[in-house]
Structures are given as structure tokens and as C-alpha cells.
């Protein structure tokens, strides 16, 4: 009868940690995608608003309208900058999460390798026991037939 893998608990724990890291990485990637979409949306809105401003200038605007357009464009520029900064931070968190996932995967692979080696040694030992038993049985049969 083969023995259980002595590090099975650690293997299972490392697999659980890998699953957790994969789940977190998925969330980080989704967050990064949302941040990227937010930046694109703000840039698109800023471009559209700037084009409206240019059209209004061609049609003629008052000084107050000019200041309002310029003020709002400045606020949009600030929002775009903040969104781009948030995107960079999100990318960094995703990269860190990816590194953590790779480390956890490496841990699981190491325990898997140890488990495979353990199972191979167990199978080899079992095979030797069976061969020894078969050899002894054959030897007894041979001696019994010879003595009969």
C-alpha cells in the first residue's frame, strides 16, 4: 500500500493561494481596463468639447463664454491627467499582481514536481515488492515441482 504524499497539505494550500492570486489578477486586469476606458472617454469628450468651442469661436462668443469654455477645458485637462495617473497606478498594481501570480504558480509547480517524484518512487517501490513476491512464488513453485 502506497503512502500519501507527505507535503499534500502544502500542495493544496499553494493551489488555493494560486487560485486566490488568479482571482485577484483578474480583478486587477478588469480594473485596469475600466481605467483605460475612462481615460479614452475623457479624452474623447475633451476633444468633442474643444471642437464645440472652436465652432463657437467661429460664430462669435462673448468674453464670459470664452472664459467658461476655457475654464471647463482646463477642468477636463485636469480630469484627463488624473485619470491617466490612476491608469498608471492600475497598471502597476496589475503588474504586481501578475508577479504574485507567477510566484504562486511557481510554488505549485515545485510541489507538483515533488509530488510526481514521490509518486514515481512509490510506484517503483511497489513494482519491486510485486516483482519480489512473484520471484519468491516462482521459486517456491520451481522447488515444489522439482521435489515432486
Helices and strands as residue ranges (DSSP letters): H 8-59, H 63-147
